[in-house]
């Protein structure tokens, strides 16, 4: 059978723009039509507001596109005005992020590993139980922890009274308030991490563990040399997810410590909220928001370089 000649590049290039457009729509039109509603919503409620906020960050507290441009003044003022509160908020956010991300990832790894070897019904029960807090409102969780930390009749001080220890001002002592907020996050089961890491561990072929056992590898060596390398992609997603959530912590701080306790409990998002919605300094708030965005992006890039994996199985 004679080969059918394919159209040359010159023939394709000489086609009119209208013909190329019709051909493109004929091949890909339905696909773009299906994603068009989502793209319109994304553009109207995310892309345009982000671009507008970027423009406002270079203006002097003006919502208009033709407002007074001040260049990088708002970015400089973020660190030089307000008695350095934003700098303290950055340090508090980094402290909170490092501790909560490390703790949540370790707890998720341990719980996922312990659940993985159980019977499927037992595993399903524990996964559902651990995931239940994830569907609870963050505001409700913060209110519960606020009552637990109550200095007069909170549950935590009640436990201390059983061992004859005096009450602790968990949320009013500036020396420990940030640690109290951090502890409340650490003690909350990282539901998403447990579920995703458990699924990743369940997808590892059991033959790998059987071969390692035959070669004399113990549980710790199997965990270190088989489990961890093969779940790095899921681990990367969990680390990035928890890092972003920790950088953007707001509800817990705002509910548990509404007065702020000086600057001891200030984080970046609470500073953005105060600048924009209490002081009405929209240019400064937008600049602070983009500083937060750049920090999250930089940390995410580092995490991708450290944890990315090309392993397939």
N, C-alpha and C positions, 0 to 999 in steps of 0.2 A: 504494500500500500504506500502510495506516495505521501511524503510528509506534507502537511498543510502549512503553507508559509505563514509566519507570524507577522503582524504589522510592524514595520520598522519604526525606529525612534523618530525619524523625520516625519513619518505619516502621523504619529501621535502628536508631535509638536505642532504640526501645521493645522490640527483640528481647531476650530473656532472656540473661543471661550464659552459660548453658549452650549456647544456640543459637549465640551468637557464637563460643564456644570450639570447638564442633563445626565451624562454617564455617571458622574459621581453620585447624584441624587438617586439614580436608579439602583446603584449598588449599595449605598450606605444610608439612604434617606430614612428608612424605617428605624434604623438603629439610633440615629440622631433625634428622630421624632420621639422615641421612647424616653430619652434622657433630657429632652428639652424642658419639661416641667420642673425637674429637679435643678437644672442649670438656671432657670429663671428665678426660682426661689433662692438659690445660692447667691446669684448676682444681686438680687434686690435686698436680701437681709444679711448677707455676710460680706461680699466683695465690695459693694458700694460703701457701706458703713466703714469698712476698714480703710478704704482709700480716703474717705472723708476725714476720718480720724487722723490719718497721716498728714493731710493738709492742715488740719486744725493744730497739729503739734508744732507747726512752723508759724502759727499766727498768734496774735495777742488776744486770747480768750474770745474768739469770734467764730460763730458758726458759719458765716458767709464765705463763699469761695473767693470773694474779692476783699477779704479782710486785711488787716494790717500785718504784713509779714515781718517777722522778727528773727528769721533764720534759726540758728541753733540755741537761741537764748533760753527757750523753755527747757531744753535738755541740760543746759548748764545750771539753770535755776533749780532743777530737780535735786541737784547735789549741794547747792550753795545756800538755798533758802530754807526756811522752816527749821533752822538750827540743826541741820544735818539729820532730820528725822528719816528721810528717805534712805540715806546711807545705812542707818540703823535697821530700817525695815528690810533692806537687802540682806544684811548679815543675819537677821532673825529668820528670813525666808530660807537662806542657804543652810542654816543650822537645822531648821525643821525638815527641810528636804532630805539632807544627807541621812539623818537618823531614821526618818519614817520610810524612806525608800529601801535602805539596807534592811531594816527590820521587817518590813512587809514582804520583801522578796525572800528573805530567809525563812520567815514563817510560812509563806506560801509553798516553798520548796519542801519543807519538812512535812507539812500537813498533806500535800499532794502525794509525797512518797509513802507516807503511812497509810493513806487511803487506797493507793493503787493496788496493794497486794491483798485487799479484802474481797469478800464475795460481792458479786455485782449488786445485790440488794442492799447490802451494808454500805457499799460505796455510793450508791444512789442516795441513800438516806443522809449520809454525812455531807455529800455535795449540796443537797437541797438545804440542809440545816446551815451550812456555812454560807450559802449564797443568800439566805434570807435577809441578813443585814444590808445587802447591796440594793435591795428594792425598797428599803426604808429611806424616807426623806432625810437628807443631811441636816436639815433644821431640827427635825425630831431627835436625831441622834445627838446633836449638840445640846439640846434642852435636857435630855436625859443625863448627859455627862455633867452639865451645870448643876443639876440636883445632886449627883453623886459627889461632886466637889464642894458642896455647900459647907461652909465652915462651922455652922451651928448644928444642923441636923442632917448632914450628908452621910451617905452610906460609908464612904471611905473613912471619915473621921469616927464613925461608929465602930468600925473594925479596929481602929487604933485605940479606942477607949477600952476594948476588950483586953488589950495587953497593957493597959494603964499608961497609955501615951496621950499627951495633950492634943487638942485640935490643931490642925494646920490650916493656914489661910492659903489654900491652893490657888485661888483665882484673884486674890488681892495682894499677895506678896510679890513685889516686882522681881525678886530674886529667883522665884520658882514658877512664875505663871507660864512662861513659855515652855518649860519642861512639863508642866501639867497638861497643856494643850497637846504637846508632842506625845506624851504618854497615852492620852485618850485615843490618838490615832493608832499608835502601836498596838494597843490592846483590842482594837477592832479588827476582827478577822478579815484579811485581804481576800474577799470572796472571789473576785475576778481572777486573781492570780492562782488560787487553789483550783478553780475549775479548768482554766486553760492549761496550766502545767500538768494537771492530772490527765487531761486529754492527750497532751503531747507525750507523756510517759507511756500511756496506753497504746500509742501508735508505734512504739519501738518494737521491732520483731523480737520475739522471745529467744530466737536462735542465738542472738548476740550474747545474751546472758548465759545460755546453756554452754556455749563455747568457752566463755570466760570462766565459768564454774569448773569445767573440765580441766582448764589450764591452771586451776588452783587459785583464782582470784576470789578474794573475800567480798563481803557486802560493800565495804567502803571503797575498795578498788573498782568494783563494778559500777558503783554510783559515780565515782570520779572520772573514770575512763570511758564509760558507755552512756550513762544517763545524761550527765551534764553536757557533753559535746553534742549529743543528738537532740537536745531541747534548746539549743542556743538561740534559734530563731524565735521560739515562743518566749524565751527568757528576755530577749531583746525587746520584744513588744511589751512585756510586763514592766520592764524597767523604765522604758520611755513613757508608758502610760502613767505609772505612779509618779514619775518625775514631773510630768506636766501637771498632774493633779496636786502635787505638793507645792509647786510654784504658784498655783492659782488658788491656794487655800484662802477662804474668805468666810463662809458661813459659820464655821466652827469658832473662829476668832471673834467674829461680830456678835454671835449669840452668847458665847461664854464670857467674853470680856468686853461688854459694850463701852465701858469707860476707857478702856485701853491700858490702864495701870501705867500711866506715863507712856514711855516708848518701849517698855519691856516686851509687850505683846504685839507691837506693830509689825505687820508684814506688808509686802508690796501692794497687794490688791486692796487692803484696807486704806493704804495711803492714796491709791488711785481713787477710791471711793470718796475719801474725804476731800481730796483736791477738786474733784469734779462735781460732786453732789452736795457738799456742805460748804465749800469755799467758792464754788462756781468759777474755778480757774480751769477752764476746759482745755486751754492750750497746754498747761502744765500737766494735767491729768492724761492727755493724749501722749505727751512725751514720755511720761512715766510708763504708760501702757506699752509703748514701743520699746522702751528699755527692757521691760519684762519679756517681750516677744523675742528680742535679740538674745537675751540670756537663755531662754528656753531652747531656741534654735541652736545656739552654740553648744549647750550641754547635750542636746540630742545628736548633733553631729559627732561629738566625741564618743557617745555611747554606741552609735552605729559602727564607728571604726573599731571599737574595742570588742564588740560582741557579735558582729556580723559573721555569718557562717555560710559556706557553700555546700554543706553536707546534705546529701540526699540519700534516702533509704526507702 
